[in-house]
Amino acid sequence: MALFDFILYSYITWWSILMLVLSGIHYFLGFHYLYKEIFSYESEEASQNKVAYDETRAFFFAEYDRCNPVTQASATIDFLKYLKS
């Protein structure tokens, strides 16, 4: 952008320099990284749900091992043993 300003107008505007700096920051760091560093946001749901997987396993409708056709039989047996215990 700064190059186009120099070619077309024979000078570089401060908007072009600002855009060049912002695009460099975005390219090297990414805006997601900057937002994460600037704003420390954690949802209430994420802070409340700090329960182990084994404690809530019985409430899941499906698991990867039970849905996978290769491991479905053994995973279903393991899940039923988990429910009985």
N, C-alpha and C positions, 0 to 999 in steps of 0.2 A: 504494500500500500504506500509506503514512504517512497519507494522507487517510482511509482506512478505519479505521485505528487511532484517529485523532482523533474520527471520527464515532461509532464503536462504544464506545470506552473513554474518551474525552475526554482522552487523553494519547497520546504517540507513543513506542513502544518503540525501543530501540537496534537491535534486529533489523531494524526497518523502515527505519531510517536507513542501516544497512549494506547492505541490499538495494537501496535507492534509489541509493546511491553505486556499487555494483557494476553495476547496470543502466545507469547513466549512463556508466561507463567502457566497458562492453560496447557501448553504442550509439555512442559517439563514436570509440573506438579499435578495438574488436573484440578478442576474446581471442586470435585468431590473431596479431595484431600484437604483443600483449604476450608471448605465448609465444615468438615469434621473437626478441624483444628480450631476454628474460630467459634463455632457454636457447639457447645457440649449439650446435646439433646439426647435424652433417653426417655422413651415413652413409658407411661405408667404400666402398661401391660407387660412390657419387657422386664421392668423391675419387679413386678409382682410374680411373674411366672418363673421362679427359680427353683423348680421342682425337678428331681432326677427323672430320667427316662424310665427307669425300672418301676418307679412308683405310679406312673401314669400309663404304662404300657397296655393295660387291660382296656383302656378307654379308646384306643386307636382303632379305627375301622379297618385299616390295612397297614401292613408293613411291607418293606421291599422284599424281604425273604419269602413272605407268604404270597406275594403277588408274582414273584418270579417263577416261571414254570419249571426251571431246573431245580430250585431249592424249595419248591412249594410243599412237598410231602414232609420232608424232615422239619421244616420250619413250622408247619401246622402242628406236628406232634410236639415240638418244643413249646409252642404257644399254649397248647392244651395242658401240658405239664405245668407250665407257669400259672395258668388259671386255677388248677387244682391245688397248688401249693399256697 
